[in-house]
């Protein structure tokens, strides 16, 4: 091969090496940016924060039994669930008189139980549903009445108890537009914020025990989307 041929081959080989290094640098640069974009997406993922509203019924034996209302605020990190819960149990007032025909006043002035609780537990997410179980500590105030020799006495009992709850809830499996007017009209862009509904089994163990079951309605971010 002539000198000119060797010289040409040498130039081609150097050019190929040059472009090889350029391609290699381009590949690692793109991979680095893709990884950063992925990490950025993970960081921007929504938190799991939601509130629940409870309507149900409770029973504590001879002390107070009746309609139950509740509210809870929940925060989840990994599978750990932290909850603040407020529960009110209202027994029908036997002396409500004419107010009893209005239903709501029927539960005013009777025996009652107020509870404020902090709970910790585990929550397991299955796409569009979740199961959680929690326990903690609560401050309870029980108001009840007793009739002795035909005379009625009212009692107030404050005590510390161990609250517990088991929840199973359904929520949207993927981001969708939020709907108003009973879910008829969609508004805005697809969002992680949404509703949930399910069943709650709850109660507390202490000086006076009580157990209940009810329907749970929620709002918030129920999983990472």
WOVENBEL-V550473 format. One record per residue. N is the residue number from 1. RES is the residue in three letters. PSI is psi in radians with two decimals (none if undefined). Layout:
BEGIN
n;res;psi
N;RES;PSI
N;RES;PSI
END
This chain:
BEGIN
n;res;psi
1;UNK;2.46
2;UNK;2.89
3;UNK;-0.67
4;UNK;-0.62
5;UNK;-0.79
6;UNK;-0.70
7;UNK;-0.73
8;UNK;-0.75
9;UNK;-0.67
10;UNK;-0.70
11;UNK;-0.73
12;UNK;-0.74
13;UNK;-0.72
14;UNK;-0.68
15;UNK;-0.72
16;UNK;-0.73
17;UNK;-0.71
18;UNK;-0.82
19;UNK;-0.54
20;UNK;-0.81
21;UNK;-0.67
22;UNK;-0.79
23;UNK;-0.71
24;UNK;-0.78
25;UNK;-0.71
26;UNK;-0.71
27;UNK;-0.83
28;UNK;-0.58
29;UNK;-0.80
30;UNK;-0.71
31;UNK;-0.68
32;UNK;-0.76
33;UNK;-0.65
34;UNK;-0.70
35;UNK;-0.71
36;UNK;-0.68
37;UNK;-0.69
38;UNK;-0.79
39;UNK;-0.69
40;UNK;-0.69
41;UNK;-0.71
42;UNK;-0.68
43;UNK;-0.64
44;UNK;-0.01
45;UNK;2.52
46;UNK;2.63
47;UNK;2.92
48;UNK;1.71
49;UNK;2.25
50;UNK;2.81
51;UNK;2.64
52;UNK;2.57
53;UNK;2.25
54;UNK;2.42
55;UNK;2.15
56;UNK;-2.70
57;UNK;2.54
58;UNK;2.77
59;UNK;2.25
60;UNK;0.52
61;UNK;-2.15
62;UNK;-0.15
63;UNK;-1.14
64;UNK;2.32
65;UNK;2.30
66;UNK;-2.80
67;UNK;2.44
68;UNK;2.30
69;UNK;2.52
70;UNK;2.76
71;UNK;2.46
72;UNK;2.53
73;UNK;2.30
74;UNK;2.48
75;UNK;2.25
76;UNK;2.37
77;UNK;2.18
78;UNK;-2.11
79;UNK;0.07
80;UNK;2.27
81;UNK;2.24
82;UNK;2.29
83;UNK;2.38
84;UNK;2.26
85;UNK;2.39
86;UNK;2.24
87;UNK;2.45
88;UNK;2.15
89;UNK;2.18
90;UNK;2.16
91;UNK;2.62
92;UNK;2.46
93;UNK;1.98
94;UNK;-0.27
95;UNK;0.49
96;UNK;-0.41
97;UNK;-2.44
98;UNK;-0.38
99;UNK;-0.32
100;UNK;-0.40
101;UNK;-0.26
102;UNK;0.05
103;UNK;-1.13
104;UNK;-0.86
105;UNK;-0.32
106;UNK;-0.46
107;UNK;0.17
108;UNK;2.25
109;UNK;-0.10
110;UNK;-2.95
111;UNK;2.60
112;UNK;2.83
113;UNK;2.17
114;UNK;2.35
115;UNK;2.37
116;UNK;2.17
117;UNK;2.62
118;UNK;2.25
119;UNK;2.66
120;UNK;2.45
121;UNK;-2.84
122;UNK;2.48
123;UNK;2.26
124;UNK;2.19
125;UNK;2.32
126;UNK;1.35
127;UNK;-1.57
128;UNK;0.37
129;UNK;2.90
130;UNK;2.60
131;UNK;2.28
132;UNK;2.65
133;UNK;2.32
134;UNK;2.77
135;UNK;2.86
136;UNK;-2.41
137;UNK;2.53
138;UNK;2.75
139;UNK;2.13
140;UNK;2.51
141;UNK;2.05
142;UNK;2.23
143;UNK;2.12
144;UNK;2.92
145;UNK;2.67
146;UNK;2.51
147;UNK;2.09
148;UNK;2.09
149;UNK;0.74
150;UNK;-0.03
151;UNK;2.36
152;UNK;2.28
153;UNK;2.47
154;UNK;2.44
155;UNK;2.53
156;UNK;2.21
157;UNK;2.11
158;UNK;2.37
159;UNK;2.80
160;UNK;2.42
161;UNK;3.06
162;UNK;1.76
163;UNK;2.74
164;UNK;2.81
165;UNK;2.63
166;UNK;2.17
167;UNK;2.46
168;UNK;2.10
169;UNK;2.64
170;UNK;2.53
171;UNK;3.05
172;UNK;2.46
173;UNK;-0.39
174;UNK;2.92
175;UNK;2.31
176;UNK;2.88
177;UNK;2.41
178;UNK;2.48
179;UNK;2.40
180;UNK;3.09
181;UNK;1.06
182;UNK;0.61
183;UNK;0.27
184;UNK;-0.80
185;UNK;2.06
186;UNK;2.50
187;UNK;2.64
188;UNK;-2.87
189;UNK;2.85
190;UNK;2.33
191;UNK;2.73
192;UNK;-0.33
193;UNK;2.34
194;UNK;-3.08
195;UNK;2.90
196;UNK;2.78
197;UNK;2.66
198;UNK;-2.75
199;UNK;2.45
200;UNK;2.29
201;UNK;2.22
202;UNK;3.04
203;UNK;-2.95
204;UNK;2.69
205;UNK;2.15
206;UNK;-2.60
207;UNK;-0.65
208;UNK;2.08
209;UNK;2.66
210;UNK;2.66
211;UNK;2.56
212;UNK;2.93
213;UNK;2.54
214;UNK;3.07
215;UNK;2.41
216;UNK;2.19
217;UNK;2.32
218;UNK;2.89
219;UNK;2.43
220;UNK;-2.73
221;UNK;1.85
222;UNK;-0.20
223;UNK;3.01
224;UNK;2.15
225;UNK;none
END
